[in-house]
Amino acid sequence: MAIYMGNENWWDDRFSGREKRLGKPEEKLVAWENRLLPGPVLDVACGQGRNAIYLASLGYSVTALDFSRVAITHLRELAKEAGVTIATVQGDCQCRDTFVPLGMFQTIVVNHYRLTQEIVGELLSHLTPDGLLWINGFCRCPETNPNITTRDLLNVEDYMQYKERGYDVLTEQYETDLGEFVCIVIKAQ
Ligand SMILES: C[S@@+](CC[C@H](N)C(=O)[O-])C[C@H]1O[C@@H](n2cnc3c(N)ncnc32)[C@H](O)[C@@H]1O
């Protein structure tokens, strides 16, 4: 399933055409940060690293993963400019094997990328006890952004199975000027 708009080349072209610039971290992540426990963080589908660099600048040990070579190159340069160190992985987050060598994390952040449920299961197995899988993205197609289609939307129902399996699952729907979003947080058992 093609998720979030395009393949590796599409994203490389998109990042190559973009000014390399450190964007502001996701506001919802900033609001959540005081509930994260210290420990290693994995940022999945990290893009140019606005969230990874934000967390690294607060002292978290961050690994950032994306399949776009250009995004990873920009992230490394921006991290250097920001004076932080981030471990980077160029890899496909739709493939379970990508995560196997990465070890365990206290927090896994997935912002604006829709995972398959197979990968959600894989990521939960990479959380240390009390760790959080923090997922955030659109839950409705915004009228102002034609790049977002229904296949990109997060669906709360997809995550209720984890509640039935005994995980704590917190969901929060909210609206900003950019559209309607949902933040889904799954706590490791
Ligand atoms: C909408 S951007 C979000 C970037 C970042 N998480 C943020 O919030 O700024 C989606 C990112 O997902 C990456 N991506 C898409 N499909 C991927 C895949 N299969 N494996 C790894 N990264 C992927 C793209 O390269 C892009 O950086």
The ligand as an SDF file (V2000), in Angstrom:
LIG
                    3D

 27 29  0  0  0  0  0  0  0  0999 V2000
    4.6100   14.1770    5.4490 C   0  0  0  0  0  0  0  0  0  0  0  0
    6.3300   13.8270    5.6550 S   0  0  0  0  0  0  0  0  0  0  0  0
    6.4610   13.9100    7.4300 C   0  0  0  0  0  0  0  0  0  0  0  0
    7.8670   14.2330    7.8770 C   0  0  0  0  0  0  0  0  0  0  0  0
    8.0330   14.4080    9.3870 C   0  0  0  0  0  0  0  0  0  0  0  0
    7.5560   13.2700   10.1270 N   0  0  0  0  0  0  0  0  0  0  0  0
    7.3860   15.6710    9.8860 C   0  0  0  0  0  0  0  0  0  0  0  0
    6.4600   15.6040   10.6850 O   0  0  0  0  0  0  0  0  0  0  0  0
    7.8440   16.7550    9.4680 O   0  0  0  0  0  0  0  0  0  0  0  0
    6.3720   12.1030    5.3550 C   0  0  0  0  0  0  0  0  0  0  0  0
    7.7690   11.5060    5.3640 C   0  0  0  0  0  0  0  0  0  0  0  0
    7.6270   10.1080    5.2270 O   0  0  0  0  0  0  0  0  0  0  0  0
    8.7180    9.6290    4.4740 C   0  0  0  0  0  0  0  0  0  0  0  0
    8.3090    8.3170    3.9590 N   0  0  0  0  0  0  0  0  0  0  0  0
    7.2620    8.0250    3.1480 C   0  0  0  0  0  0  0  0  0  0  0  0
    7.1920    6.7040    2.9300 N   0  0  0  0  0  0  0  0  0  0  0  0
    8.2260    6.1360    3.6290 C   0  0  0  0  0  0  0  0  0  0  0  0
    8.6840    4.8080    3.7890 C   0  0  0  0  0  0  0  0  0  0  0  0
    8.0420    3.7750    3.2020 N   0  0  0  0  0  0  0  0  0  0  0  0
    9.7660    4.5930    4.5690 N   0  0  0  0  0  0  0  0  0  0  0  0
   10.4170    5.6230    5.1730 C   0  0  0  0  0  0  0  0  0  0  0  0
   10.0240    6.9110    5.0570 N   0  0  0  0  0  0  0  0  0  0  0  0
    8.9470    7.1720    4.3000 C   0  0  0  0  0  0  0  0  0  0  0  0
    8.9370   10.6940    3.4180 C   0  0  0  0  0  0  0  0  0  0  0  0
   10.2320   10.6300    2.8530 O   0  0  0  0  0  0  0  0  0  0  0  0
    8.6910   11.9580    4.2450 C   0  0  0  0  0  0  0  0  0  0  0  0
    9.8880   12.4080    4.8060 O   0  0  0  0  0  0  0  0  0  0  0  0
  1  2  1  0
  2  3  1  0
  2 10  1  0
  3  4  1  0
  4  5  1  0
  5  6  1  0
  5  7  1  0
  7  8  2  0
  7  9  1  0
 10 11  1  0
 11 12  1  0
 11 26  1  0
 12 13  1  0
 13 14  1  0
 13 24  1  0
 14 15  1  0
 14 23  1  0
 15 16  2  0
 16 17  1  0
 17 18  1  0
 17 23  2  0
 18 19  1  0
 18 20  2  0
 20 21  1  0
 21 22  2  0
 22 23  1  0
 24 25  1  0
 24 26  1  0
 26 27  1  0
M  CHG  2   2   1   9  -1
M  END
$$$$
